[in-house]
Amino acid sequence: MMKTVGTPISRRLVLGAAITAAGLALSGCGGGATPSAGGDVELNFVFWGDANRAKVTEEALRIFEEKNPGIKVKTEYQDSGPYADKLATRFAGGNPPDVLAMANRSLLEYAQRGTLADLKSLKELDLGNVPDTVMSRGEVDGKLYGLATGVTTIGMVVNKTITDQAGVTIPDDKTWSWEDYAKFATEVTQKTGGKVYGAGYDVSTETGPIMLARQRGEDFYTKDNKLGVSEETIRDWFQYSVDLRKAGGYPPAGFFEQIGGSPAQSYLAKGTVASQIIPINNYKGYNDAVEGDVVLLRIPGETSGERRGYSADPTMLWSIAAKSKHPKEAAKLLDFLTNDADGAAHTLTQRGVPVNPEVAESITSKLSEDDKKFVDLMAGIQKDDLAPAYVYPKGASVVADTLKQLATEVEFGRVTPADAAKTFLEKSNAAINK
């Protein structure tokens, strides 16, 4: 079913766009290589992801080891949950990994504490093919502390089999508004007799209000590392879900349970919701998991707001610990992850579209039809005049947690959207300015 394609990937792909990332457990799980006799250096390389991501990463690392005799790489990985605590423990204990995946919201804090190396100072890392728009998301005070692993964005997926059976037309995603999406979702619920809810996106994830803020001409996070979103926008973000739930387009309070984050575990795969917001590099996983025809769409509101909501964001970042005992070898590994086409032939778009345009073009023929759709959507989005995006401020993790907590309170009617928005700004500003 999945055919490979040969159309070159646009160089615009490396401009990237948002989604939030989570974490990794840094000990006791995941695979790893033990240095063979004669091996001089062992690098500790940690990242987050599932078993499939670990598998393709290991395949790529074997190529790195073949090309770099004397360097062995021991990997550790886990799902996203325990990232922040595990990473903090490693750094606090003076035993940081050599090379690590870093969440966007954590970069500034680690950089300003002096725990990360300036990647520009490492001559073993060639940054010549990395666009400035990509590097800017890892720069702090002129130094580069994080390099994008790849680029992606968020999008809407709709189970077209469900909508076709219900007789509901999917709106034009190049022009639809948030009002159009609400009408669509409500109609799906009505025409399926309440068996399927039209909308099933996550209100508590920050990518949604970040997008809405940009569409309204606001920067959720500003260039000077402050919170720039207005209280009105946060209120409206919460109110939208409340109104959509009352209209029947969104499931009732308590509908969603902690079922895991994989496509196979999603409510879209269960067939109980018809649409969901996802990182678009996961599109293939959803199309594989869902019994039906899953279509990939742009987020609503892109042409009805003041400006585009999409922007140039990395999926996640690679960093090197300042106290790595092997900085030169770590830089060689990061150079491989960024610039080596042979390694990318295994990892493909697992961490987004490669940031080196030449590497991105090299994997085109190996992409599945579904991956090609996500790549094409990235290319199309970046033909627009996109707003800038900035390094997340310190305290961004608290901002994300606060949004999540308040979303639950609003869901069960314990707090109004207006009060939630006021509390969100108070707690978020306090965390950022701490």
C-alpha positions in Angstrom: 0.0 0.0 0.0 2.8 2.4 0.8 4.6 3.4 -2.4 7.9 5.3 -2.5 8.0 8.5 -4.4 10.8 10.5 -6.1 9.8 14.1 -6.1 12.5 16.3 -4.5 11.7 17.8 -1.1 11.5 21.6 -1.2 14.4 23.4 0.5 11.7 25.4 2.2 11.0 22.4 4.4 13.8 23.2 6.7 12.0 26.3 8.0 9.9 24.1 10.3 6.9 24.6 12.5 5.4 23.9 15.9 4.6 21.3 18.2 5.6 20.6 21.5 7.8 17.7 22.6 8.1 15.9 25.9 10.8 13.7 27.4 13.0 10.7 28.1 14.1 8.4 30.9 17.9 8.6 31.1 18.7 5.3 32.8 17.8 1.7 33.0 15.8 1.4 29.7 16.5 1.3 26.0 19.3 -0.4 24.1 22.9 0.4 23.8 26.2 -0.8 22.5 29.1 -1.9 24.6 32.6 -0.8 23.5 34.5 -3.5 21.7 38.1 -4.2 22.3 40.1 -1.3 21.1 37.2 1.2 21.3 38.6 4.4 22.8 35.4 6.4 23.6 31.9 5.6 24.6 29.3 8.3 24.2 26.1 8.3 26.1 23.2 9.4 23.8 19.7 9.9 25.3 16.4 10.7 23.5 12.7 10.2 23.9 10.5 8.1 21.6 9.0 4.7 21.1 10.6 1.4 20.2 10.4 2.0 16.5 12.2 5.3 16.9 14.8 3.6 19.0 15.2 0.8 16.3 15.8 3.2 13.4 18.1 5.3 15.5 20.2 2.3 16.5 20.4 1.3 12.8 21.8 4.8 12.0 24.2 4.7 14.9 25.8 1.5 13.6 26.7 3.4 10.4 28.2 6.2 12.6 30.3 3.7 14.4 31.5 2.2 11.1 32.5 5.6 9.9 34.1 6.6 13.2 36.3 3.7 14.4 37.1 4.1 18.1 33.8 5.7 19.0 30.9 3.7 20.4 27.5 5.0 21.3 25.4 3.8 24.2 21.7 4.9 23.9 19.0 5.3 26.4 15.4 6.1 25.6 11.8 6.1 27.0 8.4 7.6 26.3 7.8 11.2 27.0 6.5 11.4 30.6 9.5 11.5 32.9 11.7 13.8 30.8 12.1 16.8 33.0 12.8 15.1 36.3 15.1 12.5 34.8 17.1 15.0 32.9 17.4 17.3 35.9 18.6 14.4 38.0 21.4 13.6 35.6 22.6 17.1 35.4 22.3 17.8 39.1 24.2 14.7 39.9 27.1 15.7 37.7 26.6 12.9 35.3 25.0 14.4 32.2 24.7 12.5 28.9 27.1 13.5 26.2 24.5 14.1 23.5 20.8 14.5 24.4 17.4 15.4 23.0 16.2 18.7 24.5 12.7 20.0 24.6 12.1 23.4 23.2 10.6 24.7 26.5 13.7 23.6 28.5 16.5 24.9 26.3 16.8 28.4 27.8 16.9 27.2 31.4 19.7 24.7 30.7 21.6 27.1 28.5 21.6 30.0 31.1 22.7 27.6 33.8 25.8 26.9 31.8 25.1 23.2 31.4 25.1 23.1 27.6 28.0 23.5 25.1 28.0 26.2 22.5 27.6 24.2 19.3 29.2 26.9 17.2 32.5 26.5 19.0 32.8 22.8 18.0 34.7 22.6 14.7 33.7 19.0 14.2 30.1 20.1 13.7 29.4 21.6 10.2 26.5 24.1 10.3 27.0 25.4 6.8 23.8 23.8 5.4 21.5 24.7 8.3 19.3 27.7 7.6 19.5 30.6 10.0 15.7 30.3 10.7 16.4 26.9 12.1 19.5 27.8 14.1 17.7 30.8 15.6 15.5 28.5 17.7 18.5 27.2 19.5 20.4 30.4 20.0 20.7 32.3 23.3 22.8 35.4 23.5 24.5 34.7 20.2 25.5 31.1 21.2 24.0 27.9 19.8 22.9 25.5 22.5 20.4 23.4 20.6 20.1 22.3 17.0 16.8 21.1 15.6 16.5 17.4 15.0 14.1 18.1 12.2 11.1 20.2 11.5 7.3 19.6 11.5 4.1 21.3 12.5 0.6 20.4 13.8 -2.3 19.6 11.6 -5.8 18.2 11.6 -6.5 14.6 10.7 -10.1 13.5 9.8 -11.4 10.0 9.3 -13.1 10.6 5.9 -14.7 7.2 6.0 -16.8 8.3 9.0 -17.7 11.7 7.5 -18.6 10.1 4.1 -20.9 7.6 5.8 -22.5 10.4 7.8 -22.9 12.5 4.7 -20.8 15.4 6.1 -18.6 17.4 3.8 -15.1 18.3 5.1 -14.6 22.0 4.7 -11.8 23.4 2.5 -8.8 23.4 4.9 -7.1 26.3 3.0 -9.9 28.7 3.9 -11.8 27.2 6.9 -12.2 29.2 10.1 -12.6 28.0 13.7 -16.3 28.6 13.3 -16.4 26.3 10.2 -14.6 23.6 12.2 -17.2 23.9 15.0 -20.1 23.5 12.6 -18.4 20.5 10.9 -17.8 18.8 14.2 -21.3 19.3 15.5 -22.8 18.1 12.3 -20.7 14.8 12.5 -22.0 14.2 16.0 -25.6 14.8 15.0 -25.5 12.7 11.9 -23.9 9.8 13.6 -26.5 9.8 16.3 -23.9 10.7 18.9 -21.9 7.5 18.2 -19.0 9.6 16.9 -18.0 13.0 18.2 -16.9 15.4 15.4 -13.9 16.8 17.3 -11.4 15.2 19.7 -8.4 17.5 19.9 -6.5 18.1 23.2 -7.5 21.5 24.8 -4.7 21.1 27.4 -1.7 21.1 25.0 -0.1 24.5 24.4 0.3 24.1 20.6 -3.3 25.1 20.2 -3.3 28.4 22.0 0.2 29.2 20.5 -1.4 28.8 17.1 -4.5 30.9 18.0 -2.3 33.6 19.5 -0.3 33.9 16.3 -3.4 34.0 14.2 -4.5 37.0 16.3 -1.2 38.8 15.8 0.2 37.9 19.3 3.4 36.1 20.2 2.6 33.5 22.8 6.3 33.8 23.8 8.1 37.0 22.8 11.5 37.8 21.5 12.6 38.9 24.9 11.5 35.7 26.5 8.2 36.9 28.0 4.6 35.7 27.8 3.0 37.7 25.1 -0.4 36.0 24.8 -3.4 38.0 25.9 -5.9 37.0 28.6 -8.6 37.3 26.0 -7.0 34.7 23.7 -6.6 32.2 26.5 -10.2 32.8 27.6 -11.4 32.3 24.1 -9.4 29.1 23.7 -11.1 27.6 26.7 -14.5 29.0 25.8 -14.3 27.5 22.3 -14.2 24.0 23.8 -16.9 24.7 26.3 -19.2 26.0 23.5 -18.4 23.1 21.2 -19.1 20.6 24.0 -22.5 22.3 24.6 -23.3 22.1 20.9 -22.4 18.4 20.9 -19.4 18.6 18.6 -17.0 17.8 21.4 -17.2 14.9 23.9 -18.6 15.4 27.4 -16.4 16.0 30.4 -14.6 12.8 31.5 -14.7 11.2 28.1 -11.0 11.2 27.6 -8.9 8.9 29.7 -5.2 8.4 30.0 -4.8 5.8 27.2 -1.3 6.6 25.9 -0.2 8.9 23.1 0.4 6.5 20.2 -1.8 6.6 17.1 -3.0 3.0 17.8 -4.3 4.1 21.2 -6.0 7.3 20.0 -9.7 7.9 20.0 -9.5 8.5 16.2 -8.3 4.8 15.9 -11.1 3.7 18.3 -13.6 5.4 15.9 -15.2 7.5 18.6 -14.0 10.8 17.3 -13.8 11.9 13.7 -11.0 14.5 13.9 -7.9 15.2 16.0 -4.9 17.6 16.0 -1.6 15.9 15.7 2.1 16.5 14.9 1.9 15.9 11.2 5.0 13.7 11.1 2.8 11.2 12.9 0.3 11.1 10.0 1.5 7.7 8.6 1.1 6.2 12.1 -2.5 7.4 12.3 -3.4 6.2 8.7 -1.9 2.8 9.6 -3.8 2.6 12.9 -7.2 3.8 11.8 -9.6 1.6 9.8 -10.6 4.2 7.3 -9.4 6.9 5.0 -7.5 9.5 7.1 -7.0 12.9 5.5 -4.4 15.4 6.6 -5.5 19.1 6.8 -4.3 22.5 7.9 -5.4 24.0 11.2 -8.5 26.2 11.0 -8.3 30.0 11.1 -5.2 30.5 8.9 -6.9 32.8 6.4 -9.5 34.3 8.7 -7.1 35.8 11.3 -4.7 38.7 11.3 -1.8 36.5 10.2 -0.8 32.9 9.8 -0.6 30.8 12.9 2.1 28.5 11.6 5.7 29.4 12.3 9.2 28.0 12.1 9.7 25.6 15.1 11.9 22.6 15.5 10.3 19.3 16.5 13.0 19.0 19.3 16.6 19.9 19.7 20.0 18.1 19.9 22.3 19.4 22.6 25.7 18.5 24.0 26.5 18.7 27.7 29.1 21.4 28.6 30.7 18.8 30.9 30.9 16.0 28.4 34.2 14.2 28.7 34.2 13.7 24.9 33.1 17.0 23.3 34.9 16.4 20.0 33.4 12.9 19.6 30.0 14.3 20.7 30.2 16.9 18.0 31.0 14.3 15.4 27.9 12.4 16.4 25.8 15.6 16.2 27.3 16.3 12.8 26.3 12.8 11.7 22.8 13.2 12.9 22.5 16.5 11.0 24.5 16.0 7.8 24.8 12.3 7.0 22.6 11.0 4.3 23.4 7.3 5.0 22.1 7.7 8.6 19.1 9.7 7.5 18.1 6.8 5.2 17.2 4.9 8.3 15.7 7.6 10.5 13.9 9.3 7.5 11.2 11.7 9.0 11.1 10.1 12.5 12.1 13.4 14.0 10.7 15.7 11.3 12.1 16.7 8.0 15.9 16.8 8.1 17.2 20.4 8.6 20.0 20.0 6.0 18.2 20.5 2.6 20.6 18.1 0.8 19.9 15.4 3.3 16.2 16.0 3.0 16.4 15.6 -0.7 18.4 12.4 -0.4 15.6 10.6 1.5 12.8 11.5 -0.9 12.8 8.3 -2.8 12.6 6.3 0.4 9.5 8.0 1.8 6.1 6.2 2.0 3.1 7.8 0.3 1.8 9.0 3.7 5.1 10.6 4.7 5.2 12.3 1.3 1.8 13.9 2.2 3.1 15.3 5.4 6.2 16.6 3.7 4.1 18.2 0.9 1.9 19.9 3.6 5.0 21.3 5.2 6.2 22.7 1.9 2.8 24.2 1.2 2.5 25.9 4.6 5.9 27.4 4.3 5.0 29.2 1.0 3.0 31.5 3.3 4.4 34.6 5.0 4.9 33.0 8.4 5.4 34.7 11.7 8.7 34.4 13.6 9.0 32.2 16.6 11.4 32.5 19.5 13.2 30.4 22.1 10.9 29.4 24.9 11.5 31.3 28.2 12.5 29.8 31.5 9.4 28.6 33.2 7.8 27.4 30.0 7.3 24.0 31.6 5.3 25.6 34.4 3.2 27.4 31.7 2.5 24.1 30.0 1.6 22.4 33.3 -0.7 25.3 34.3 -2.6 25.1 31.0 -3.1 21.4 31.5 -4.4 21.8 35.1 -6.7 24.7 34.2 -8.1 22.8 31.1 -9.3 20.1 33.4 -10.9 22.6 35.8 -12.7 24.2 32.8 -13.7 20.8 31.4 -15.6 19.8 34.6 -17.1 23.3 35.0 -15.2 24.0 38.3 -13.7 27.2 36.8 -15.0 29.5 34.1 -12.9 30.2 31.0 -12.6 33.8 32.1 -11.3 32.9 35.6 -9.0 30.2 34.1 -7.5 32.7 31.7 -6.8 35.2 34.5 -5.2 32.5 36.7 -3.2 31.2 33.7 -1.6 34.6 33.1 -0.9 35.2 36.8 0.8 31.8 37.4 2.6 31.8 34.0 4.0 35.3 34.3 5.1 34.5 37.9 7.0 31.4 36.7 8.6 33.1 33.7 9.7 36.2 35.7 10.9 34.1 38.7 
